[in-house]
Amino acid sequence: MGLADYPAVRALWEQSEGVGLNESDTLEAIAGFLQRNPGLSLVATNPDAEIVGAVLCGHDGRRGYLHHLAVSRPYRGQGIGRRLVTECLARLRAQDILKCNIFLYADNAAGRAFWLREGWAAREDLVVLQRGNCGC
């Protein structure tokens, strides 16, 4: 994924249920994310070179994180999401990142079903806490 893909990727995210967008998803914020995590985030295209799938992938040096996996509705069920995730995990492994996390909205049943089918496990022993405006 490159910054030139942002308009099409943003449009895909906006029409994908389960993807929540906020100030962390502006062009500038995504540019910074891609710069800090070069070569990890991916898009999938159809034969007409239209973006039909996307995922943000990054790491903090210890754990990998996947954000905003989305596949255009007409292309779902064709393995695009699985291939994007598989490639992201391979790229993380190449950087010695051995564990990866995802965050889902609690009411995202379709997303939860996808990730569970792909072999991911829900962590019932953890609670996610968040603080906005870190004062940075």
C-alpha positions as CSV (number, residue, x, y, z in Angstrom):
1,M,0.0,0.0,0.0
2,G,1.2,3.4,-0.9
3,L,-0.1,6.8,-0.1
4,A,-1.5,7.1,-3.6
5,D,-3.9,4.3,-2.7
6,Y,-5.4,6.3,0.2
7,P,-8.5,7.7,-1.6
8,A,-9.6,4.3,-2.8
9,V,-8.7,2.6,0.5
10,R,-10.5,5.2,2.5
11,A,-13.6,4.8,0.3
12,L,-13.4,1.0,0.9
13,W,-13.1,1.5,4.6
14,E,-16.1,3.9,4.7
15,Q,-18.3,1.3,3.1
16,S,-17.1,-1.6,5.2
17,E,-19.1,-2.5,8.3
18,G,-17.0,-3.0,11.3
19,V,-14.4,-0.4,10.3
20,G,-14.4,2.6,12.6
21,L,-12.7,5.7,11.3
22,N,-11.5,8.6,13.3
23,E,-8.7,11.2,13.4
24,S,-6.1,8.4,13.3
25,D,-7.2,7.7,9.7
26,T,-6.6,11.0,8.0
27,L,-4.3,11.1,5.0
28,E,-1.5,12.6,7.2
29,A,-2.0,10.0,10.0
30,I,-1.9,7.1,7.5
31,A,1.2,8.6,5.8
32,G,3.0,8.5,9.1
33,F,1.8,5.0,9.8
34,L,3.1,3.8,6.4
35,Q,6.4,5.6,6.9
36,R,6.9,3.9,10.3
37,N,6.0,0.5,8.9
38,P,7.3,0.4,5.3
39,G,6.2,-2.5,3.1
40,L,3.8,-4.0,5.6
41,S,0.4,-2.6,4.7
42,L,-1.3,-4.2,1.6
43,V,-4.0,-3.7,-1.0
44,A,-5.6,-6.3,-3.3
45,T,-6.8,-5.3,-6.8
46,N,-9.1,-6.7,-9.3
47,P,-8.1,-7.3,-13.0
48,D,-9.0,-3.6,-13.7
49,A,-6.5,-2.5,-11.0
50,E,-9.3,-1.3,-8.7
51,I,-8.6,-1.7,-5.0
52,V,-10.9,-4.4,-3.6
53,G,-9.1,-5.2,-0.4
54,A,-6.8,-3.5,2.1
55,V,-5.2,-3.9,5.5
56,L,-3.0,-1.8,7.6
57,C,-0.1,-3.7,9.2
58,G,2.5,-2.5,11.6
59,H,4.5,-3.4,14.7
60,D,6.0,-1.8,17.8
61,G,9.1,-3.9,17.7
62,R,7.5,-6.6,19.8
63,R,4.0,-7.3,18.6
64,G,2.3,-6.9,15.2
65,Y,-1.0,-5.2,14.7
66,L,-3.5,-5.5,11.9
67,H,-6.0,-2.7,11.4
68,H,-8.9,-2.1,9.1
69,L,-8.9,-5.3,7.1
70,A,-11.6,-4.7,4.5
71,V,-12.7,-6.5,1.3
72,S,-15.3,-5.0,-1.0
73,R,-18.6,-6.8,-0.7
74,P,-18.7,-8.3,-4.3
75,Y,-15.3,-9.8,-3.7
76,R,-15.9,-11.4,-0.3
77,G,-15.6,-15.1,0.0
78,Q,-12.9,-15.4,-2.6
79,G,-10.0,-15.7,-0.1
80,I,-8.8,-12.1,-0.5
81,G,-8.9,-11.3,3.2
82,R,-7.1,-14.5,4.0
83,R,-4.4,-13.8,1.5
84,L,-3.9,-10.3,2.8
85,V,-3.6,-11.5,6.4
86,T,-1.3,-14.4,5.4
87,E,1.1,-12.0,3.6
88,C,1.1,-9.5,6.4
89,L,2.0,-12.2,8.9
90,A,4.8,-13.4,6.7
91,R,6.2,-9.9,6.4
92,L,6.0,-9.5,10.2
93,R,7.8,-12.8,10.7
94,A,10.5,-11.7,8.4
95,Q,11.1,-8.8,10.9
96,D,11.2,-11.2,13.8
97,I,7.7,-10.3,15.1
98,L,6.2,-13.6,16.3
99,K,2.8,-12.5,17.7
100,C,0.1,-10.3,16.2
101,N,-3.0,-8.6,17.6
102,I,-6.2,-7.3,16.2
103,F,-8.9,-5.2,17.7
104,L,-12.6,-5.7,16.8
105,Y,-15.7,-3.9,17.9
106,A,-17.6,-6.2,20.3
107,D,-20.7,-6.2,18.1
108,N,-18.7,-7.1,14.9
109,A,-20.1,-10.6,14.6
110,A,-19.0,-11.1,11.0
111,G,-15.5,-9.9,11.7
112,R,-15.2,-12.1,14.8
113,A,-16.4,-15.1,12.8
114,F,-13.8,-14.4,10.1
115,W,-10.9,-14.1,12.5
116,L,-11.9,-17.2,14.5
117,R,-12.2,-19.2,11.2
118,E,-8.6,-18.1,10.5
119,G,-7.3,-19.5,13.7
120,W,-7.2,-16.4,15.9
121,A,-8.2,-16.7,19.5
122,A,-10.2,-14.3,21.6
123,R,-8.3,-13.3,24.8
124,E,-10.8,-13.4,27.6
125,D,-8.0,-12.6,30.1
126,L,-7.4,-9.1,28.7
127,V,-9.2,-5.8,28.8
128,V,-8.3,-3.1,26.4
129,L,-8.1,0.4,27.9
130,Q,-7.6,3.5,25.8
131,R,-6.8,7.1,26.4
132,G,-7.4,9.8,23.9
133,N,-5.2,12.8,23.5
134,C,-1.9,11.5,25.0
135,G,-0.7,15.0,25.3
136,C,1.9,14.5,22.6
